Amino acid sequence: MKWGSVVLAALFEIVWVTGLKHADTAIEWIGTAFGVAASFYLLVKAGEKLPVGTVYAVFTGLGTAGTVLCEIILFHEPADIVKLALIGVLLCGVIGLKLVTQEEKGEGA
């Protein structure tokens, strides 16, 4: 569940980063602000139980890859093989960090 919070925080990051570029109405800006708040709340909560450096790296990596893919799929940004390959490398790094990170054992863990 701890890593699930990081993934959910990254999904909210995709929402608010995309909202910063595409929001035009008050409701869209409110959704963007909610995305910021939810994203950082979940990130802070995950950082209480997991190593902060790894949590932040996974969060930003997933958020970056997700934002680029969202722009390609939803907003028809150009996608070339180099961009997609670099997203793949980024995701391999994120997965690798998660796999080698030792979770803290303690109260509430």
N, C-alpha and C positions, 0 to 999 in steps of 0.2 A: 504493500500500500504506500510505503514511503516513496518508492520510485514512481508509483502511479501519480503521486502529487507533482512530481517533477514533469512528467509527461503532460499532465493536465495544465500545469503552469505554462509549458511551452505552447500548448494549443491556444491558451488565452493570449500569449505573446503574439502569435500569428494574427489573431483577431485585432489586437490593438495596433500592431505595426501596419497592417493592411488598412485599418481605419484611419491612421494618420495620413495616409496617402489619398484615400478614396472617400472619406466622410464629407458629406455636403450638407446634411440636414442636422437639426438639433438631436433627433433621436439617434442618428448614426454617431454623433459625437458623444452622446451619453453612453452608447454601447462601447465606444472606444475607451472612455474613462472607466467603465466597469471592467473591461478587459485588462487595463493597467492594474487596477486595484486587485482583481482576482489573481492575476498572474504573479504579482509580487507577494501577495499574502501566501499563496501556495508555495512559492519559492522560499520564503522565510521559514515556513513550517517544515518544509523538507530539510532545510539547512540546520534545523535544531536536532535532527536525528542522523543525518548523513554528513560526510565530509563536504564542507562548503565549496571548496575548490572544484571538486568533481561535480557537485550539484550544479554549480554555475556553468561549468563547461558543457555538461549535458543539456542544460536548459537553453543556453545560447546556440548550441549546435543544432538541436532539434528545431528551435524557433527560426533560425536562419534557413535551414533546409526547407522547413514547412512554408516559410514566407515566399521563398523563391518558387517553390512548386505551386503555391497558391496563385502567384502572379502569372505563372505560365498557364495553368489550367483555367483559372477564372477570368483573367484579364488579358489573355492572349499575348503575353510578353514573348519575345523570341526565345526559343530553346535550341541550343546547339549541343553537340555531343560533348564538347569540353565542359560546358556548364553542368550538364547532367553527370559527367564523370567526376567532377569536383564535389558535387553534392554527395555522390556515392562515397568518395574518400572521406568527406566530413562525417557522414553517418557511420562509416567503419571506425573512425576515431572515437566517436561518441559511444558506440557499442563496446569498443575495447576498453574505454575508461570505466564504463559501468561494470564490465566483467572483472576487472582487476582491482576494483575498489572494495576494501573490507568495510562492512557495516559495523558500526559500534554496537557492542553488546552491553546493555546496562538497563537501568530502570526504564520501563515503558517500551523497551526495544523488542 
